[in-house]
Amino acid sequence: VGIADAWGVVKYCAIDRSGKLVVPAKYDKVFAPSGGGVRAQMKDQPHRIFDRTGRDITPPGIDFIGIQSEGMVRVWTGRKQGYMTTAGEVVIAPRFESGNEFKDGLARVGLAGKYGYVDKRGQTVVEPRYDVAEDFSDGLALVKLEGKSFFIDKVGKVVLEPQADRVYPFSEGLAVARTANKYGYLDKRGQWVIEPQFSFAQPFRNGLGGVSMGRASGYITREGKFVWRSDGAAR
């Protein structure tokens, strides 16, 4: 929430569910609470993070604080990135050139222009060796090495080398893939379960996939049947 000071300048703060002020009204920006913490920013000063009681749990030496994901928060010291818990404990010291939020229990990190994965203890479970790497989803991660894309499991074992021109991360057991400029969906065996026929396709969410066929668009089931189309047609 924002409160105007004596000069009419609005400063931001945080309140609890009873309306009690728990973070003082002195910040230029307060971000939406996440994972039991709330981040605050003041111009030309390092970010701060507070717990539900308003206690400042910002670790020493931290300049910038990211969003919470799976109980972990990405943090920066200078240009290096690491991770802290939502209780304010830095468990992975900032040492990476880049990083992503934790997904499926692992976080993608970058060193020397290559990408790998760490667990919540800071242990490297997949060495940074890939040219491109996506977050884990559905237990698999899409990576690219020397121009070739494939999926690995959480110990770095290659489990699927899809035969497609372009492939995207798995969601709800299916992955969008493109071949001959048409989009369809692969399963974790690498089999086409919905043949390439769309001009565009999106990952499945809540049991439906968003697709386009020319000017028409709509949603399909896992069997490839339309439940709604913009042109009113049904299949």
N, C-alpha and C positions, 0 to 999 in steps of 0.2 A: 504494500500500500504506500501511498505518498502523502506527506504532510508538509504544508507550507511553513517556512520559518518566518521570523519577524519581518523579513524584507519581501515576503511573498514568493520566495524561491522554494520550489517543491523538492524535498529530499525524500529518499525512499527507505523503507524499513520493512520489517516482517512482524506479523501478529499471530498469536495462536488462535484456536477455535473460540476462545472466550473473549477475544478482542484485546487481550493483553499484549503490550509491546514487548517483543522478545529480542529483536534486533533494532538498535537505535536508528532514528530517522536522520541519518547523516550521509547516506550513500547516493551516488549519482544513478545507480542502477541496482536493482535487486531482481535476481532471476527466479523463475518458478521453482518451488521446492521439489526435490527429487531424492528418493531414498532416505528420507529422514534428515536431509540437510538442505540449506539454502545458501546460495552464493551471492555475494555483494561486491560491488565495484565502485571505487572512487578514482576520479581522474588522476592519472600519473602515479598511482599506487598499486601495489600487488593486489590481486583478488583475495577475498577472505571467504571462509566458509564457516557456517554456524550450525550447531545441532538444534534439536527441537526446543531446547530450553534457552537458546540464545547464546550458548557458550561458544566462543571462538575456538574452532578446532583446526585452524590452519597450521600445517606443519612449518617449522622454521625453514627458510631458504626457498620456499615455493613462491613463484611469481604469478602463475596463472593456473586456474582450476577449471577443469572441464565438467562434463555432465556425468551423472551416476549411471552405471549399467552393471547389473548383476552384482551389486554390492561393492563395486570398485569405481574409482574416480581417476580419470587421467589428469596428471599434473605436469607442469613445466618448471624447469629451472633454466633460465636463459633459453637456449634453443633445444635443450635436451628434454625428453619426455619419459615419465615413469607413471606409477600408479599408487594410490593410497586407498585405504578402506574408508567406508562412510563414518568410521569413528575417528578419522584423522591420522591413522598410522600409515606412514609410507612403507609399503612392503616391497615395492620394486623401485629402487632409486632411479631418478631420471638419468638415463644413459643412452636412450634410443634417439635416432634422428627423426623418427616419425612413429605414430601409433594410432590404433583405432580402439574403440570401446570394446569391452569384453562381450563376446557372443558365444553361446554354447560352451562357456567355461574357459575359453581361450581368447587371447587378444593378438591381433596382427601387429607386428612391430617391424621397423626398418633399421638396418645398419649398412653403411657403405653402399647404399643404393640397392640392396637386396632385402627380401622380406621373408619373415618366418613367424613363429608363434610362441608365446609364453603362457604359462598357467598363472593362477592367482598367487602362487608362492614366489613367482619370479623365475621359475625354472624354465629354461628353453626346451620346449618339447619338439619343435621343428626348427632346425637351424635356418637362419636367414640366407637363402640361396636362390630364391625365386625372383624373376624379373617383375612379376605382377602377382598379387595375391588378394583374394577377397576374404571377408569375414566368414567364419564357420556358420553354417546353417544346415539343419537336418543332419548334423553329425559329419558333414563333409565341407571341404573348402575348395574353391576353384582357384587354381594357380596357373601360372604361365612361365615356361622356361624355354629359352631359345626358340621362341615363336610357336611353341606347342602348348595347348591348353589341356589340362586334365584335373581330376578331382583326387584329393588325398584325404586320408582319415586323420584321427587326432594323434597318431604317432608318425605321421609323414609318409605312410605307405600309399602308393598309387593304387586306387581301387577302381578307377574308371577313366578311360580315354575315349571320350565321345567322338563319333564320326559325324562332325558337323562343321560348318564354316565358322559359326560363332555359338557359344553356349554361355548360359547365365547361371547364377547360384540356385541351388535347390530350395524349394519352398513347398511344404506339405507333400513331400515325396516326389515332386515333379520339377523338372528344370526346363525353362524356355530355351529353345535352340533354333538356330537358323541354318537353312541349307538352300542353295539356289534361290536366295532372296525371299524365301517363304519361311514362316515361323510355325513351329509346333512344340510338342512337349515330350521330353525323354523321362524314363524312369531310371532308377539307380542301377539297372542292368545295362543301361545305354540303349534300351529299346524305345522306338517311337510308340508311345501309347496314344498320342493324338498327332496324326500325320501333319507334316508341314503344308499348310494351306492358307495361312493368314498373312496379311501384309504387316501385321504387328501383333505382339502378344505380351502380356504382363504376367508376373508370377501369380500362382494361386494364393488366394487369401479367403479364409472362411469357406473353403470348398468351391470357390468359383475363380475362374481366370478371365481377365479382361482381354478381349481380342478385337482386331479390326480386319475387315475385308473390303478393301477399297474405301468407299465413303461410308459404308455401314460399320457399326461397332456394337459390341454387346458383351454378354457374359456367358461362359460355357461351363458345363460340369466336367468332372474328371473323365467322363465317357465321350467328351467332345460335343455334347448336345447343347444347343442354345437354350437358355432360360429367358433371355430377353435380347432383342435386337433393335437398334435405332430405326431401322426401316420397317419394323412391325412384323417382319417375317418370323416364322418359327420352324425349328427342325427337331 
